[in-house]
Amino acid sequence: MCTRTEIVRQFYDQADEDSRLRRSRHGQLECAVTLHYIHRFLSPGARVLEVGAGTGRYSIALAKEGMDVTAVELVESHLDVLRQNSRGLDRLQAFQGDATDLSRFADASFDGTLVLGPLYHLYEEADVHRAIDEAIRVTRKGGTLLFAFISVFGIMYANYLTGNWAAGQEENFTADYRVRHFKEQLFTGYDVPDFERLFEGKPVQWITTTGTDGMLESVEDRPDFTIPDADFPAFVDWYLAFSEKRELLGATNHLLYICRKL
């Protein structure tokens, strides 16, 4: 049986992750909103750790803006692209590693820590807490942490309204409608309050929970869907005005849990 790491690597070795945040409107919105919140809390000169950096879309952008960025990525093929794309950037260094073990870094090493993907793929509760605790440990007191996660309802809307609802329901929910988490699931989703409860008792103060891509992924494949380039900036501004509304969070696909280390 494949390990969690092998499953994740096999998936991403076949996926075009490098263009994911550019090739679709929902990816573009996710990127724009995520950068908006990063910029709200981190400034040029900040020491930033990105865990699960992928091919470096955020790490490279932040390093170009003057932040001192350290990127950690599990998938070697992603790391190869990240290093190629960041060649000549003195403010960025990259390492291969897993979110559950950041032991190469000392306590309180970073002003801000971004965990923008690993929690999509962690299923065992102990691993989820290890990843959260490690991110908190390496962040200084008063520093900001951003954790990306996926709404289980967003997963259902985006992937299972094409004639395969029953299969999606069986994969993501138990018979009594409790959310399921298991290794072969690849992407695991949360009920928003359940994700927020993971941080109870930890040395952090919740700032906000926000959506990053709304329901775009669930409607973007419609033949009549379009947001012209001229309209997209206005759409992003409109979305940001409402992205933290509690009544909308379950319907979005990707979200951010943002907190400050105490």
C-alpha positions as CSV (number, residue, x, y, z in Angstrom):
1,M,0.0,0.0,0.0
2,C,1.3,3.5,-0.9
3,T,2.2,5.9,1.9
4,R,0.7,9.3,2.1
5,T,3.9,10.9,0.7
6,E,3.9,8.5,-2.3
7,I,0.2,9.2,-3.1
8,V,0.8,13.0,-3.0
9,R,4.0,12.7,-5.1
10,Q,2.3,10.5,-7.7
11,F,-0.6,12.9,-8.1
12,Y,1.5,16.1,-8.4
13,D,4.1,14.5,-10.7
14,Q,1.2,14.2,-13.2
15,A,-0.5,17.5,-12.5
16,D,0.4,20.9,-13.9
17,E,0.7,22.7,-10.6
18,D,2.9,25.4,-12.0
19,S,0.1,27.0,-14.0
20,R,-2.8,26.2,-11.6
21,L,-3.1,29.7,-10.3
22,R,-2.9,31.3,-13.7
23,R,-4.9,29.2,-16.1
24,S,-8.4,29.6,-14.6
25,R,-10.4,32.4,-13.1
26,H,-10.8,30.5,-9.8
27,G,-7.1,30.0,-9.6
28,Q,-6.4,33.6,-10.4
29,L,-8.9,34.7,-7.7
30,E,-7.4,32.3,-5.2
31,C,-3.9,33.8,-5.9
32,A,-5.1,37.4,-5.8
33,V,-7.0,36.9,-2.5
34,T,-4.2,35.0,-0.8
35,L,-1.6,37.7,-1.8
36,H,-4.0,40.3,-0.5
37,Y,-4.0,38.7,3.0
38,I,-0.3,38.0,3.0
39,H,0.3,41.7,2.2
40,R,-2.0,42.8,5.0
41,F,0.2,41.1,7.6
42,L,3.7,40.9,6.1
43,S,5.9,43.7,4.7
44,P,9.2,43.9,2.8
45,G,12.0,42.7,5.0
46,A,9.9,40.2,6.8
47,R,11.3,36.7,7.4
48,V,8.8,34.3,5.8
49,L,8.5,30.6,5.7
50,E,6.2,28.9,3.1
51,V,5.5,25.3,3.9
52,G,4.2,23.4,0.9
53,A,5.5,26.0,-1.5
54,G,4.7,24.0,-4.7
55,T,6.5,25.5,-7.7
56,G,7.0,28.8,-5.9
57,R,4.2,31.1,-7.1
58,Y,3.9,32.9,-3.7
59,S,7.5,32.4,-2.5
60,I,9.0,33.9,-5.7
61,A,6.6,36.8,-5.7
62,L,7.3,37.7,-2.0
63,A,11.1,37.4,-2.5
64,K,10.8,39.8,-5.4
65,E,9.0,42.2,-3.2
66,G,11.8,42.2,-0.7
67,M,10.8,39.6,1.9
68,D,13.4,37.0,3.0
69,V,11.7,33.8,2.0
70,T,12.4,30.2,3.0
71,A,10.4,27.6,1.0
72,V,9.8,24.0,2.0
73,E,8.3,21.6,-0.5
74,L,7.6,17.9,-0.3
75,V,7.4,17.0,-4.0
76,E,10.8,16.9,-5.7
77,S,9.5,17.8,-9.2
78,H,7.9,20.9,-7.8
79,L,11.1,21.8,-6.0
80,D,13.0,21.5,-9.3
81,V,10.7,24.0,-10.9
82,L,10.8,26.4,-7.9
83,R,14.6,26.4,-8.0
84,Q,14.7,27.0,-11.7
85,N,12.1,29.8,-11.6
86,S,13.9,31.5,-8.6
87,R,17.4,31.4,-10.0
88,G,19.2,34.6,-9.1
89,L,16.8,35.5,-6.3
90,D,19.1,36.0,-3.3
91,R,16.2,36.4,-0.9
92,L,14.8,32.9,-1.5
93,Q,16.2,29.6,-0.3
94,A,14.4,26.3,-0.8
95,F,14.5,22.9,0.9
96,Q,12.8,19.5,0.4
97,G,10.7,18.6,3.5
98,D,7.4,17.7,5.1
99,A,5.1,20.0,7.0
100,T,5.0,17.6,9.9
101,D,8.8,18.0,10.6
102,L,10.4,21.4,10.4
103,S,13.2,20.5,12.8
104,R,15.8,22.1,10.5
105,F,14.4,25.5,11.7
106,A,14.9,26.9,15.2
107,D,12.0,28.2,17.4
108,A,10.7,31.7,16.5
109,S,12.8,31.9,13.3
110,F,10.1,33.6,11.1
111,D,7.9,36.7,11.2
112,G,5.2,34.9,9.2
113,T,4.5,31.3,8.2
114,L,2.4,30.2,5.3
115,V,1.0,26.7,5.2
116,L,-0.8,26.9,1.9
117,G,-1.3,23.3,0.8
118,P,-0.1,20.5,3.2
119,L,-3.3,20.4,5.2
120,Y,-5.2,19.4,2.0
121,H,-3.3,16.1,2.2
122,L,-3.0,15.3,5.9
123,Y,-5.5,12.8,7.2
124,E,-4.3,11.4,10.5
125,E,-5.3,13.8,13.3
126,A,-1.8,13.4,14.9
127,D,-0.2,14.5,11.6
128,V,-2.5,17.5,11.2
129,H,-1.6,18.7,14.7
130,R,2.1,18.1,14.2
131,A,2.0,20.3,11.1
132,I,0.1,23.1,12.9
133,D,2.3,22.9,16.0
134,E,5.5,22.9,13.9
135,A,4.3,26.0,12.0
136,I,3.5,27.8,15.3
137,R,6.8,26.7,16.9
138,V,9.0,28.3,14.1
139,T,7.0,31.6,14.1
140,R,8.0,34.4,16.5
141,K,5.6,35.8,19.1
142,G,3.4,38.3,17.5
143,G,4.0,36.7,14.0
144,T,1.2,35.8,11.7
145,L,0.3,32.4,10.3
146,L,-1.9,31.6,7.4
147,F,-3.2,28.0,7.0
148,A,-5.0,27.0,3.8
149,F,-7.7,24.4,3.9
150,I,-10.6,23.1,1.8
151,S,-14.3,23.1,2.5
152,V,-15.8,19.7,2.2
153,F,-18.9,21.3,0.8
154,G,-16.7,23.2,-1.7
155,I,-15.3,19.8,-2.8
156,M,-18.8,18.5,-3.4
157,Y,-20.0,21.5,-5.4
158,A,-16.8,21.7,-7.5
159,N,-16.4,18.0,-8.3
160,Y,-19.6,16.1,-7.9
161,L,-22.4,18.0,-9.7
162,T,-21.6,16.2,-12.9
163,G,-23.6,13.0,-12.5
164,N,-21.4,11.4,-9.8
165,W,-22.8,12.9,-6.6
166,A,-23.4,9.5,-4.9
167,A,-19.7,8.5,-5.3
168,G,-18.5,11.9,-3.9
169,Q,-20.9,11.7,-1.0
170,E,-19.6,8.2,-0.1
171,E,-16.0,9.4,-0.4
172,N,-16.4,12.5,1.7
173,F,-19.1,11.6,4.2
174,T,-20.0,8.6,6.4
175,A,-23.5,7.1,6.3
176,D,-24.6,9.5,9.1
177,Y,-23.1,12.5,7.2
178,R,-19.9,13.0,9.3
179,V,-16.9,14.2,7.3
180,R,-14.4,11.5,6.4
181,H,-10.6,11.8,6.3
182,F,-8.5,9.0,4.9
183,K,-5.2,8.6,3.0
184,E,-6.4,7.5,-0.4
185,Q,-8.8,10.4,-0.5
186,L,-6.0,12.6,-1.8
187,F,-7.8,15.9,-1.0
188,T,-9.5,16.1,2.3
189,G,-12.1,18.7,3.2
190,Y,-13.4,20.2,6.4
191,D,-16.5,21.7,7.8
192,V,-15.3,25.2,8.7
193,P,-16.0,25.2,12.4
194,D,-14.3,21.8,12.7
195,F,-11.2,23.2,11.1
196,E,-11.2,26.2,13.4
197,R,-11.5,23.8,16.5
198,L,-8.1,22.3,15.6
199,F,-6.5,25.4,17.0
200,E,-8.2,25.3,20.4
201,G,-5.7,25.3,23.2
202,K,-2.8,26.3,20.9
203,P,-0.8,29.5,21.6
204,V,-2.4,31.5,18.8
205,Q,-5.1,34.2,18.6
206,W,-7.6,33.8,15.7
207,I,-7.7,36.8,13.4
208,T,-10.1,35.7,10.7
209,T,-11.2,32.9,8.4
210,T,-11.7,33.8,4.8
211,G,-12.6,32.2,1.5
212,T,-10.2,32.6,-1.4
213,D,-12.0,31.4,-4.5
214,G,-15.7,31.4,-3.8
215,M,-17.9,29.1,-6.0
216,L,-16.0,29.8,-9.2
217,E,-14.6,26.3,-9.6
218,S,-18.1,24.8,-9.4
219,V,-19.4,27.0,-12.3
220,E,-16.3,27.7,-14.4
221,D,-16.8,24.7,-16.7
222,R,-20.2,25.9,-17.8
223,P,-20.1,26.9,-21.5
224,D,-21.7,30.2,-20.8
225,F,-19.3,31.2,-18.0
226,T,-17.1,34.2,-18.6
227,I,-15.5,37.0,-16.6
228,P,-13.8,39.2,-19.2
229,D,-10.3,40.7,-18.4
230,A,-11.9,44.1,-18.1
231,D,-14.3,42.9,-15.4
232,F,-11.9,40.7,-13.4
233,P,-10.3,43.4,-11.2
234,A,-13.7,44.6,-10.2
235,F,-14.8,41.1,-9.4
236,V,-11.7,40.5,-7.2
237,D,-12.5,43.7,-5.3
238,W,-16.1,42.7,-4.9
239,Y,-15.1,39.2,-3.7
240,L,-12.7,40.7,-1.1
241,A,-15.5,42.8,0.3
242,F,-17.4,39.7,1.3
243,S,-14.8,36.9,1.5
244,E,-14.9,36.7,5.3
245,K,-18.8,36.5,5.6
246,R,-19.5,33.4,7.7
247,E,-22.6,32.5,5.8
248,L,-20.5,32.1,2.6
249,L,-17.5,30.2,3.8
250,G,-18.8,26.7,3.4
251,A,-19.6,27.2,-0.3
252,T,-16.1,28.3,-1.2
253,N,-13.5,25.7,-2.2
254,H,-10.2,27.0,-0.7
255,L,-10.0,29.0,2.5
256,L,-7.5,30.6,4.9
257,Y,-7.4,30.4,8.6
258,I,-5.3,33.4,9.8
259,C,-4.0,33.7,13.4
260,R,-1.3,35.5,15.4
261,K,1.2,33.7,17.7
262,L,0.8,34.6,21.3
